[in-house]
Amino acid sequence: MLFAFVLFSICNVCSQGTEIDSLKNLLKKQGKDSTRVNLNYQLSTAYRNEPDSSLEYIHKGIDLSTYLKLDKKEHQGLNLLAMYWFDRGNTKKSMEVITIALDFIDKASDLEKTKTLDNYGLILHSLSRHDEAAEAHLKALAVSEKNGNSYRAVVSLSNLGNIYRYLDEKNKALEFYNKALAISLKNNYKNYIANSYGNLGIVYRANNEPEKALEVYKKSIEMHREMGEKFHVAIGLMNLGILYESLEKYEDAKKCQLESKKISSQIKDDIGVVLTLNNLAVLEAKTNQYKKAISLLDSAKARAEKIDYKDAYKHIYLAYAETYSRMGNYKAAYENRTYFEKWKDSISNENYLKNISELEAKYETEKKEKEIATLSEQKLKNETLIKEQRQQVKWLGATAMGVVAMSVLVFLLFKQRTKNKRQNELIDAISETQNMERKRIAQDLHDSIGGSLALIKNKLEVASDKENISKQDLLGTIETVSKTSDKVRRISHNLMPSELIKFGLVSGIQSILDQIDKDHINAQLYAHNMEQRIDPTKEIQLYRITQEVIQNVLKHAQAKNLTIYLNKYAKHVSLMLEDDGKGYDHASNGGMGISNIKNRIEQLKGTLDIDSSQGRGTTFNIQIPV
């Protein structure tokens, strides 16, 4: 089975080269204000086919927005950044960014609210959380309709159609796609006219209407080529290749899939590469090129695992099963068919459809209620009936309030018990961390200072027995005292560095990095929005956490590079440490060092996410509330 993909992203249409030059000239003349922020964001979109440049201008816009305290502009940048990572296939990073955007969505403009909700829905859909995705798109649609924003309404309608198409509800998908197309044609939204044609093509193909599908696919690809939208051209070619495969035109199908894969690689769209690798494997198997098919599936599976693209697994395992079956290897075919069933059954379409239908009904009900609320009381025919209905609502409301009150009481009692248990566990963890810290300091003093003081004492006792003390003996004793003093100063600095006390967390961490041998590892610190100092206790704990992680990297990781990102947001501080070392199995808890780090983070009521596996480095992602 080949893997189809729907069209959803939106890009501004322009002549890329001319627009970039024009925007850069304007940027040179512009001061540090909101216009400069807008220019950076426009450049990021203009560079949509050059990912590295696009990312650079997104970050410039966000940094300037934060510096100027322009919350709405910062929120706009977070939406762009979330979709940048989503289009690259990195759902983890895109979810991290969109979660931050959701934290202060109330400060965003209505336009950015709809973008945030739709972007959140896209990410949830890619993670197979379809009912949550539909809820996000319905909320976005309600905001757009309330404000008369037909363009954003088209976005939400198309995304809802995509969810229904994925769940094999073709008629519902057609309903939403046709609504989106009608609004797009009326308002000449060229990019969404092209998108709608492509999405309709998928449904026509599924309904066994190849002539209709071929017509709209070609229209969609041609329009996207004219607009320079490489991402959408790649998706259109992929879907056209699937149509040719169903018509047994295998060479035409292969040409489309290869061109799609080439474009996806150029724009660093990892999801697109996974899909085309799977589709090419199916084509190779159908033309009896089994070794090529298995090799392509191996590559698709490895890439899907790397970017945690779970939705691809069932398609890849099904392709494995069909290929091995053609080869006569029925044992391998059966094993992969079992894996396919496991991934397919992990998502219940019936439950999703039920939940989504309920959400849609709720949305339509609320919409009707608002329409009714605008009618005059004089148009209501039966005053008595209204009073009876209101009385019933009151009784139902009172009953519901009673149930809610009981539920809240039970919940609070349970929560208090859980809180008490957690506090006791945290006290034990804090005590353990403090004891380990005391033991480490005592060992330092014993190993470094104790031996040196004993040596000084011995030298002084020997000197006291002599009538004349030589200058050489005296200088030797002074040198020992000086070295001991340096050791005391080093231990004191490690306990509470002067840079941390005087200048704050950024200087404190930089002082650690300055002591690292640059030939051993290249360590860099990037700090953002840390001009204002945070609570001293949190500074010290974050410093200790950073110290522990760096020690782990130096001792165990065998890394060449270490990068630290320190960012302060409205409600939390983010500390991320990434190395390119050998990685480790963090399921084993990583020893006492990791345990100490976790205890410190729990004391600060923060969160820790460790991303590591053998051979691909380690990332510590720490979030601390401020």
Summary of the structure (lengths in Angstrom):
residues: 626
radius of gyration: 31.2
end to end distance: 50.1
largest distance: 121.7
contacts: 1983
relative contact order: 0.05
helix: 76%
strand: 6%
